[in-house]
Amino acid sequence: ARGSNVFVLQVNGNSMVEDHILDGDFIVVEQTQVANPGEIVVALVGGEEATLKRFYRESGGRVRLQPANTQMQPIIVPAADVKIQGRVIGVLRKY
């Protein structure tokens, strides 16, 4: 993405394993404050630490941050509580 800011984060946890993003992987993130439904985003929820989830809009002005792990529950919060930091555009893994 030419002209955009890109950063790399290391994944901590197994919330996205079913999308083949594993604990310890590095994700390439394009900095943006908006996302389309279904995109994998890095988001701050309520000013807490960043989380990596799929982004969806729900009724009533809420947002659902959906893990790709059937063992985990989605995070459903008012949209005002979610600050998108960027969307994932790549994954790097060490062998």
ChimeraX attribute file (.defattr): number of C-alpha atoms within 10 A of each C-alpha:
attribute: neighborCount
match mode: 1-to-1
recipient: residues
	/A:1	7
	/A:2	5
	/A:3	5
	/A:4	8
	/A:5	11
	/A:6	16
	/A:7	11
	/A:8	14
	/A:9	15
	/A:10	15
	/A:11	18
	/A:12	13
	/A:13	14
	/A:14	18
	/A:15	23
	/A:16	21
	/A:17	14
	/A:18	12
	/A:19	12
	/A:20	11
	/A:21	21
	/A:22	19
	/A:23	15
	/A:24	15
	/A:25	17
	/A:26	18
	/A:27	22
	/A:28	18
	/A:29	21
	/A:30	20
	/A:31	17
	/A:32	16
	/A:33	14
	/A:34	13
	/A:35	17
	/A:36	12
	/A:37	12
	/A:38	13
	/A:39	15
	/A:40	24
	/A:41	27
	/A:42	26
	/A:43	24
	/A:44	16
	/A:45	20
	/A:46	14
	/A:47	10
	/A:48	10
	/A:49	8
	/A:50	15
	/A:51	20
	/A:52	25
	/A:53	24
	/A:54	24
	/A:55	24
	/A:56	17
	/A:57	17
	/A:58	13
	/A:59	8
	/A:60	8
	/A:61	10
	/A:62	16
	/A:63	21
	/A:64	20
	/A:65	25
	/A:66	21
	/A:67	23
	/A:68	21
	/A:69	15
	/A:70	12
	/A:71	8
	/A:72	12
	/A:73	12
	/A:74	16
	/A:75	14
	/A:76	17
	/A:77	16
	/A:78	16
	/A:79	16
	/A:80	11
	/A:81	16
	/A:82	20
	/A:83	17
	/A:84	19
	/A:85	19
	/A:86	23
	/A:87	26
	/A:88	22
	/A:89	14
	/A:90	12
	/A:91	17
	/A:92	14
	/A:93	12
	/A:94	6
	/A:95	3
